[in-house]
Amino acid sequence: MAVLAQQTCIPCRGDMPPASAAEIAALAPQVPDWNIVKSNGEDRLERTYLFADFKSALAFSQRVGEAADRVGHHPAILTEWGKVTVTWWTHAIHGLHRNDFIMAARTDEIARAFS
């Protein structure tokens, strides 16, 4: 299996099913620091990253936003002093899709550049 962060996000239409429990069980170990949370009845991937200051947190948020925009798949990003919480889910299907796991892995790669 290709490294998750190097896989391609596919356009997701509203008529596609969310990831199955079996698919989530296979993908979740590849992004072990992410939590599956439920919000508004939808499963979402969420992780909080810590930074030394606001400037670093803001720069990280910008890089995640740029990566998201390149593939047309956008997370919720909460930027605070020294902390950024990123939440991925697929709005069109009201839940998780393989794309969310791919982008979570890419977010982890971006974070490594700030370590």
Secondary structure, DSSP 4 states (H G I P E B T S, - for coil): ---GGGSPP----TTSPPPPHHHHHHHGGGSTT-EEEEETTEEEEEEEEE-SSHHHHHHHHHHHHHHHHHHT---EEEEETTEEEEEE-BGGGTB--HHHHHHHHHHHHHHHTT-
